Amino acid sequence: MNFIMSYIEKIKADIEKHSQRYLWGGIALFILLFAFLVLKKYYYFGYNISDLAIFNQTFFNTLQGRWFEETITLNNYFADHFSPILILLLPFYALKQSAVTLLLIQVVVTALCAWPLFLIAKRLSNNELFATFVAYLWLVNPFVQRQVMYEFHVFHLMVFLFFWAFYFYQGHDVKRFIFFSILTLLTREDSVFLFFGLAILTLLDHKPKKWFINIFFCSLVYFIGAIFFINISSEISSYKFINYYNWLGGDSLFSIVMIWASRPIAVLRHIFTPNNIFIIFYLFLNFLFIPFFAKRFLFLSSFVIMQYIMIVGGIKTNHINMHYVMAMLPGIFLAYIYGMWAIFSQKISARFSFIFKYKFLFSLIFIFSIIYFGLIAFLGARGSADKLVKNYRADRIAVSSLIPEGASICVNPSMMSHLSSRQFMYHSDYAYYGEIPSGEASFFLPSVDYVFLDMSDFLASIIYRNKASLYGLTNVVEIPDRWLSTLSKYNLIMAKDNVMLWQNKDLAPEKNLPYFELIQVDSGDQSFIKNWSLEKIFGQRVLKVTYNKLPSNNYFIRFYQSEKYWDTPFDYGLYSLAQKKAGRTVTAYYYISDEVDSFEVYHYKGYNVLGEWSNLELFLKKDRVFGPINFSTEDQ
């Protein structure tokens, strides 16, 4: 035991002597590890939420002189968010105009946040060991690790710059504080909420009143100006996220705030719900509630957290599992640092003295929590491709190579980031539904050169068809007809397993692979599947399945390659009960590789979840209605 304690003391002494080495060693290790993981996720098409593609297309178009243009959300990027800070990243992006560059920038910026945190903790404690410990707490934090594996987002840069602003605030360096505050504000319009909290902190720190006045009112003026700029950049001349906050009425931010002020009881009921309380509990659980030992610093994040609590339905688990949590972290983490030092230096009130009485037990709990939550985050970020079929990546690369660099495309999210270095690219979900999220505008797919779909990814998109919270759908039952009409303008020129490529008929060769048929049949056959057969079409192996009198269209077909499998909508999303197709059969053509050895058909209910490597995955409750059919033993 004495040997172990002696060894621990030697390590502590070495860290105190060489804290800079440990700091930069930890930062370098984080960069190397997560650069590997994000690249692995990228090259296996794991980025499927479209944020990375949106930013990449924005950067690409800006370098070509089309400032902040992007077609994925049908807006100039400034119509969504005011982020002029992106201009400062253009020189780095110009070195390699690819989404990979943005991912690596995000990893580096996130790792470098440990640097100002080290300095903040060192200035607070004058203790090299404590400062190094704080830096590592950032690098192993599960929220940090999960978000660096998420899509690219400007929040990471905002947090980095705000930490520097706080460091200079802490050191009373006014000029540098103003400089980094301005840079922070330029990241996004809602970065002002950090400064609203900082304005309150100046009062608690007994700063001169001019600190509060300057920070609060300058931030407020900036926010109003940023919203005005967004409004004039938007085709709908409005802040597109306004619909998230008008649950009591109002058609502008000002009118919404006035209505909230006039109905305080309704607002309080909206805030103090079991859901909101549980999610905030979970958020602070990851920090063992230590930030509450320095709760005045929580004002830094209070306005940010309220920003999400006050949306329709309150704060959601996605807000702390996706990139939104990064905006909440600055105040929480700074309170974490000050709360930790209060414990280390025994400067906490007498009612918490039991922590020191049982300090060994609490130390074990603390260390265990770091390892536990950190391990969960790391395992969730590992980006393993083991579940994918052998030809998954090769098929997507092969089909992608058929699309010229300058061609306009409609594509679904899992392949967007790889193809987003181009002027025109459109979201397949918007084309399918004819709406963009929240129903803020109708969408009609303009004529494009190619439509490129991963049908497994498209299956996840189809489950949204009845979610009014995401799409303002009015004619849900007409969607398949409209989508079939859209695809009729294109020839299917390549299909293999769940990857399909259509080309505009004005550009396409005569080759047009069949993939869906409706046939008028007058039959008493009540079986689910009328028949199936394996055929050769244009030299490709094709499974042809004829479905008979379907009771609903919530079906998918699963194809196996040994123990692994992939799924696709049974009818490619083209069947609609509202079309009154009684008496018709639906025939689908599946272009399967030689490795596919069996198939099954399922009826399902499903919803999307955040997957193990911070991408969207489909959670299915399914019942098998046909199969399994093994091609090696069955003969049709």
BELGIJO-V380825 format. One record per backbone hydrogen bond with DSSP energy under -0.5 kcal/mol. CO is the residue of the C=O (numbers start at 1). NH is the residue of the N-H. Records with the same first field share a line. If there is no record, write none. Layout:
# BELGIJO-V380825
CO->NH + NH
This chain:
# BELGIJO-V380825
1->5
2->6
3->7
4->8
5->9
6->10
7->11
8->12
9->13
10->14
11->15
12->16
13->17
14->18
18->22
19->23
20->24
21->25
22->26
23->27
24->28
25->29
26->30
27->31
28->32
29->33
30->34
31->35
32->36
33->37
34->38
35->39
36->40
37->41
38->42
39->43
40->44
41->46
42->45
46->48
50->54
51->55
52->56
53->57
54->58
55->59
56->60
57->61
58->62
59->63
60->64
61->66
62->65
65->67
66->69
68->77
70->75
75->70
76->79
77->80 + 81
79->240
81->83
83->86
84->87
85->88
86->89 + 90
87->90
89->92 + 93
90->94
91->95
92->95 + 96
93->96
96->98
98->101 + 102
99->103
100->104
101->105
102->106
103->107
104->108
105->109
106->110
107->111
108->112
109->113
110->113
111->114
112->115 + 116
113->117
114->118
115->119
116->120
117->121
118->122
119->123
120->124
121->125
122->126
127->131
128->132
129->133
130->134
131->135
132->136
133->137
134->138
135->139
136->140
137->141
138->141
141->145
142->146
143->147
144->148
145->149
146->149
147->150
153->156
154->158
155->159
156->160
157->161
158->162
159->163
160->164
161->165
162->166
163->167
164->168
165->169
166->170
167->171
168->173
169->172
172->174
173->177
174->178
175->179
176->180
177->181
178->182
179->183
180->184
181->185
182->186
184->187 + 188
186->85
188->191
189->192
190->193
191->194 + 195
192->196
193->197
194->198
195->199
196->200
197->201
198->202
199->203
200->203 + 204
201->205
202->207
203->206
208->211 + 212
209->213
210->214
211->215
212->216
213->217
214->218
215->219
216->220
217->221
218->222
219->223
220->224
221->225
222->226
223->227
224->228
225->229
226->230
227->231
228->232
229->233
230->234
234->237
238->240
239->242
240->243
241->244
242->245 + 246
244->312
246->249
252->256
253->257
254->258
255->259
256->260
257->261
258->262
259->263
260->263
263->267
264->268
265->269
266->270
267->271
268->272
271->273
273->277
274->278
275->279
276->280
277->281
278->282
279->283
280->284
281->285
282->286
284->287 + 289
285->288
287->290
289->292
290->293
291->294
292->295
294->297
295->298
296->299
297->300
298->301 + 302
299->303
301->305
302->306
303->307
304->308
305->308 + 309
306->310
308->311
311->314
316->319 + 320
317->320 + 321
318->322
322->325
323->326 + 327
324->327 + 328
325->328 + 329
326->330
328->332
329->333
330->334
331->335
332->336
333->337
334->338
335->339
336->340
337->341
338->342
339->343
340->344
341->345
342->347
343->346
349->352
350->353
352->355
353->356 + 357
354->358
356->359
358->362
359->363
360->364
361->365
362->366
363->367
364->368
365->369
366->370
367->371
368->372
369->373
370->374
371->375
372->376
373->377
374->378
375->379
376->380
377->381
378->381
379->382
385->388
389->392
391->395
392->396
393->397
394->398
395->399
396->400
397->401
399->402
400->403
402->404
404->407
408->449 + 450
409->426
410->452
411->428
412->415 + 416
413->416 + 417
415->419
416->419 + 420
417->420
420->422
423->425
424->409
426->411
427->431
428->432
429->433
430->434 + 435
434->443
436->439
437->440
441->436
443->445
449->504
450->410
451->502
452->412
453->455 + 500
454->458
455->459 + 569
456->460
457->461
458->462
459->463
461->464
462->465
463->466
464->467
466->468
467->470 + 471
470->438
471->473
475->478
476->479
478->482
479->483
480->484
481->485
482->486
483->487
484->488
486->489
487->490
489->505
491->493 + 503
492->513
494->501
496->499
498->455
499->496
500->453
501->493 + 494
502->451
503->491
504->507 + 508
515->589
517->587
519->521 + 585
521->523
528->530 + 548
531->546
533->544
535->542
537->540
540->537
541->592
542->535 + 544
543->545 + 590
544->533
545->547 + 588
546->530 + 531
547->549 + 586
553->555
554->604
555->570
556->602
557->568
558->600
559->566
560->597 + 598
561->564
564->561
566->559
568->557
569->572
571->574
576->579
577->580
581->584
583->521
584->549
585->519 + 587
586->547 + 588
587->517
588->545 + 590
589->591
590->543 + 592
591->497
593->596
597->631 + 632
598->560
599->629
600->558
601->625 + 626
602->556
603->623
605->621
607->619
609->611 + 617
611->614
615->611
617->609 + 619
618->620
619->607
620->622
621->605
623->603
626->601
628->630
629->599 + 631
630->633 + 634
